[in-house]
Amino acid sequence: MEMHQIRYFLAVCRTQSFTRAAVLSNVTQPALTRSVQRLEEEFGGPLFNRVKPRVELTELGRLIRPLFEQIVERANDARTTARSLLKLEGAPLKLGLMCTIGPLRFIGFLSDFSRNYGGIDVTLYDGGPERLTDLLVDGTIDIAIFAQPEVFDARLQTQRLYHERFAVAFPMEHRFQRQSVVRPGDMANEHYLSRINCEYQDRLDAVCAAHGVKLNEFYRSEREDWIQTMVVAGMGVCFIPEFSTTVPGLLTRPLVDPEVVREVCLVSARDRPLSASATALANAARAYKWS
């Protein structure tokens, strides 16, 4: 079954005439008739009763007609969507990005996206999971990329993009440099620099507590770059997602026994359809080789 056969069938339904349907479809009557006959062979019965001066739908034809109308409608919708995606010049896109996602990890994706959709005007909104959830629900942003240890709000729909392990960051010449991994027990007596926006801090605290370690918090900051710079300066160590390092000289080792992993997801409001620009970003994010 081909789309032109469906369109010919519907033209006959509308005109009740093979002759008028052929004119409407800009095709010869024999070609249109053959297409309808092939449909009838495929469905195993006549679709029309040829009763002069018009043709009428058979019971099978009446059953098939609404299904074919839905197919044509969806094909038209797909064509409209495709055209809108190709005409995104100046289209706005408000993208929420979790503040703890490392820019080096994300810039590669954003650069590819800009090359393919240079007409989209992207505005980035920074924040933690709670703020991004609120911005999605109230419609301030179109789509977001973030992770959280808890189950996502029921008003959101999500799709996993990649997973990211937590590591321990430390300066050059630190004792951890001689290790291939760091275990929670190794954090005892270390000066700990706390990343205030770390959405997994409570889980990391619990992991350490389960191994008898209470983190010796030395400094706290909302600024990821400040914490990393303080680590490099030898003021302490911190937990950090493995792709979030930005400061030269920062060394990391994976946290193990247990591993702590976050799932970074593409997130949108469940009850709000995506704009054409947000759809383009969602498709690009799903196709991108994050690994």
C-alpha positions as CSV (number, residue, x, y, z in Angstrom):
1,M,0.0,0.0,0.0
2,E,1.3,3.4,-1.0
3,M,0.3,6.9,0.0
4,H,-0.9,7.8,-3.5
5,Q,-3.3,4.8,-3.5
6,I,-4.8,6.1,-0.2
7,R,-5.2,9.6,-1.6
8,Y,-6.8,8.2,-4.8
9,F,-9.3,6.2,-2.7
10,L,-10.2,9.3,-0.6
11,A,-10.6,11.3,-3.8
12,V,-13.2,8.8,-5.1
13,C,-14.9,8.9,-1.7
14,R,-15.2,12.7,-1.9
15,T,-16.3,12.9,-5.6
16,Q,-18.2,9.6,-5.8
17,S,-16.7,9.4,-9.3
18,F,-13.6,7.8,-10.7
19,T,-13.6,10.4,-13.5
20,R,-13.8,13.4,-11.2
21,A,-11.4,11.8,-8.7
22,A,-8.8,11.4,-11.5
23,V,-9.1,15.1,-12.5
24,L,-8.9,16.1,-8.8
25,S,-5.8,14.0,-8.3
26,N,-4.2,15.1,-11.6
27,V,-3.8,11.6,-12.9
28,T,-5.4,9.6,-15.7
29,Q,-8.6,7.6,-14.9
30,P,-7.1,4.2,-15.8
31,A,-4.1,4.8,-13.5
32,L,-6.4,5.8,-10.6
33,T,-8.7,2.8,-11.3
34,R,-5.7,0.4,-11.2
35,S,-4.5,1.9,-7.9
36,V,-7.9,1.4,-6.3
37,Q,-8.1,-2.2,-7.7
38,R,-4.7,-3.0,-6.2
39,L,-6.0,-1.7,-2.8
40,E,-9.1,-4.0,-3.2
41,E,-6.9,-6.9,-4.0
42,E,-4.8,-6.2,-0.9
43,F,-7.8,-5.9,1.4
44,G,-9.5,-8.9,-0.2
45,G,-12.7,-7.3,-1.2
46,P,-14.4,-4.4,-3.1
47,L,-14.2,-1.0,-1.6
48,F,-16.7,0.6,-3.9
49,N,-20.0,-0.4,-5.5
50,R,-20.0,0.9,-9.1
51,V,-23.6,2.1,-9.3
52,K,-24.1,4.6,-12.1
53,P,-24.1,7.5,-12.2
54,R,-21.9,7.4,-9.0
55,V,-19.9,5.0,-7.0
56,E,-20.7,4.2,-3.3
57,L,-18.6,2.8,-0.5
58,T,-19.1,-0.9,0.4
59,E,-19.2,-1.9,4.1
60,L,-15.4,-2.6,3.8
61,G,-14.8,0.8,2.2
62,R,-16.7,2.5,5.0
63,L,-14.6,0.7,7.6
64,I,-11.3,1.6,5.8
65,R,-12.1,5.3,5.1
66,P,-11.6,6.8,8.6
67,L,-8.3,4.9,9.0
68,F,-7.0,6.2,5.7
69,E,-8.1,9.7,6.7
70,Q,-6.1,9.4,9.9
71,I,-3.0,8.3,7.9
72,V,-3.2,11.3,5.5
73,E,-3.8,13.7,8.5
74,R,-0.7,12.3,10.3
75,A,1.4,12.5,7.1
76,N,0.4,16.1,6.7
77,D,1.2,16.8,10.3
78,A,4.6,15.2,9.8
79,R,5.2,17.3,6.7
80,T,4.2,20.5,8.6
81,T,6.5,19.7,11.5
82,A,9.4,19.0,9.1
83,R,8.9,22.3,7.3
84,S,8.8,24.1,10.6
85,L,12.0,22.5,11.7
86,L,13.7,23.7,8.5
87,K,12.5,27.3,9.1
88,L,13.9,28.0,12.5
89,E,15.7,31.2,11.6
90,G,15.5,33.4,14.7
91,A,13.4,30.8,16.6
92,P,13.9,31.2,20.4
93,L,14.9,28.4,22.6
94,K,15.1,28.7,26.4
95,L,17.3,25.9,27.7
96,G,17.7,25.0,31.3
97,L,21.1,23.5,32.3
98,M,22.0,22.2,35.7
99,C,24.7,24.4,37.2
100,T,26.9,21.4,38.1
101,I,27.2,20.0,34.6
102,G,30.7,20.8,33.4
103,P,30.8,23.2,30.5
104,L,33.5,21.2,28.7
105,R,31.1,18.2,28.5
106,F,28.3,20.3,27.2
107,I,30.0,22.7,24.9
108,G,30.8,19.9,22.4
109,F,27.1,19.2,22.1
110,L,26.1,22.8,21.9
111,S,28.7,23.5,19.2
112,D,27.3,20.6,17.1
113,F,23.8,21.9,17.6
114,S,24.7,25.4,16.6
115,R,26.3,24.2,13.4
116,N,23.2,22.3,12.4
117,Y,20.6,24.8,13.7
118,G,22.4,28.1,13.5
119,G,19.1,30.0,13.2
120,I,17.9,29.1,16.7
121,D,18.4,31.8,19.3
122,V,19.4,29.9,22.5
123,T,19.2,31.4,26.0
124,L,20.7,29.3,28.8
125,Y,19.1,29.2,32.3
126,D,21.3,28.0,35.1
127,G,20.1,26.3,38.2
128,G,19.7,23.3,40.4
129,P,17.0,20.6,39.9
130,E,14.4,22.4,42.0
131,R,14.7,25.7,40.2
132,L,14.8,24.0,36.8
133,T,11.7,22.0,37.7
134,D,9.8,25.2,38.6
135,L,10.9,26.9,35.4
136,L,9.7,24.0,33.3
137,V,6.4,23.7,35.0
138,D,5.6,27.4,34.7
139,G,6.7,27.6,31.1
140,T,9.7,29.9,31.6
141,I,12.0,27.5,29.8
142,D,11.2,25.1,27.0
143,I,13.4,22.1,28.0
144,A,16.2,21.3,30.4
145,I,19.1,18.9,31.0
146,F,19.7,17.9,34.6
147,A,20.0,15.0,37.1
148,Q,18.7,14.4,40.6
149,P,18.9,11.6,43.1
150,E,15.2,11.5,43.8
151,V,12.4,10.5,41.4
152,F,11.5,13.3,39.0
153,D,8.4,15.3,39.6
154,A,5.3,13.6,38.0
155,R,4.7,16.7,36.0
156,L,7.9,16.1,34.0
157,Q,8.9,13.6,31.4
158,T,12.5,12.5,31.1
159,Q,14.9,10.6,28.9
160,R,18.3,9.5,30.0
161,L,21.2,11.0,28.0
162,Y,24.3,9.7,29.8
163,H,25.5,8.6,33.2
164,E,28.3,10.2,35.1
165,R,30.3,8.8,38.1
166,F,31.4,10.9,41.0
167,A,35.1,11.3,41.7
168,V,37.3,12.8,44.3
169,A,39.2,15.9,43.2
170,F,42.6,16.8,44.7
171,P,45.7,18.8,44.0
172,M,49.1,17.7,42.6
173,E,51.3,15.8,45.1
174,H,48.4,14.7,47.2
175,R,48.5,11.2,48.5
176,F,45.5,10.3,46.4
177,Q,47.7,10.7,43.3
178,R,49.3,7.4,44.1
179,Q,45.9,5.6,44.1
180,S,43.9,4.4,41.1
181,V,40.6,4.9,43.1
182,V,39.4,6.5,46.3
183,R,37.2,4.8,48.8
184,P,34.9,6.6,51.4
185,G,37.2,5.5,54.2
186,D,40.1,7.4,52.5
187,M,38.3,10.7,53.1
188,A,38.9,10.6,56.9
189,N,40.9,13.6,58.1
190,E,40.8,15.4,54.8
191,H,39.8,19.0,54.6
192,Y,36.6,18.9,52.6
193,L,35.5,21.7,50.3
194,S,31.7,21.6,49.9
195,R,30.0,22.4,46.6
196,I,26.7,23.9,47.8
197,N,24.9,23.2,44.5
198,C,25.8,19.5,44.5
199,E,22.5,17.7,44.2
200,Y,24.1,14.5,45.5
201,Q,25.7,15.9,48.6
202,D,23.3,14.2,51.0
203,R,23.9,10.8,49.3
204,L,27.7,11.3,49.4
205,D,27.5,12.3,53.1
206,A,25.5,9.1,53.8
207,V,28.0,6.9,51.9
208,C,30.8,8.4,54.0
209,A,28.9,8.0,57.2
210,A,28.2,4.3,56.4
211,H,32.0,3.9,56.4
212,G,32.4,5.8,59.7
213,V,33.7,9.0,58.1
214,K,32.3,12.4,58.9
215,L,33.5,14.9,56.3
216,N,35.6,17.7,57.8
217,E,34.0,20.6,56.0
218,F,36.5,23.4,55.5
219,Y,34.9,25.8,53.0
220,R,31.6,26.0,51.2
221,S,30.8,27.8,48.0
222,E,28.1,28.0,45.3
223,R,30.8,28.7,42.7
224,E,32.1,25.5,41.1
225,D,35.2,27.3,39.7
226,W,36.1,28.7,43.2
227,I,35.9,25.2,44.8
228,Q,38.0,23.7,42.0
229,T,40.6,26.5,42.3
230,M,40.8,26.1,46.0
231,V,41.4,22.3,45.5
232,V,44.2,23.1,43.1
233,A,45.7,25.5,45.6
234,G,45.9,22.7,48.2
235,M,43.2,23.9,50.5
236,G,41.3,20.6,50.5
237,V,39.5,18.0,48.4
238,C,36.0,17.6,47.1
239,F,33.6,15.2,45.4
240,I,32.9,16.1,41.8
241,P,31.1,14.6,38.8
242,E,33.7,13.1,36.5
243,F,33.0,15.4,33.5
244,S,32.8,18.6,35.5
245,T,36.4,19.6,35.9
246,T,37.3,22.9,34.4
247,V,40.4,24.2,36.2
248,P,43.9,23.1,35.0
249,G,45.9,21.1,37.4
250,L,42.9,19.5,39.1
251,L,43.4,15.8,39.5
252,T,40.6,13.2,40.1
253,R,40.2,9.6,41.0
254,P,36.9,7.6,40.8
255,L,35.0,7.1,44.0
256,V,34.3,3.4,44.5
257,D,32.9,0.9,47.1
258,P,30.3,2.1,46.4
259,E,30.2,4.1,43.1
260,V,27.9,7.0,43.2
261,V,26.4,7.7,39.7
262,R,24.1,10.3,38.4
263,E,21.8,9.9,35.4
264,V,21.8,13.1,33.3
265,C,18.4,13.5,31.6
266,L,16.6,15.5,29.0
267,V,13.6,16.9,30.8
268,S,10.4,18.6,29.6
269,A,7.0,19.5,31.0
270,R,4.6,16.5,30.5
271,D,1.5,18.6,29.6
272,R,3.2,21.1,27.3
273,P,4.1,20.2,23.7
274,L,7.6,21.1,22.7
275,S,8.2,24.0,20.4
276,A,9.9,23.4,17.0
277,S,13.2,24.6,18.4
278,A,12.9,22.5,21.6
279,T,12.1,19.5,19.4
280,A,15.2,20.1,17.3
281,L,17.3,20.2,20.5
282,A,15.7,17.1,21.9
283,N,16.4,15.2,18.7
284,A,19.9,16.4,18.6
285,A,20.5,15.5,22.3
286,R,19.2,12.0,21.7
287,A,21.4,11.5,18.7
288,Y,24.6,13.0,20.2
289,K,27.3,10.5,21.1
290,W,27.7,11.6,24.8
291,S,30.1,8.8,25.6
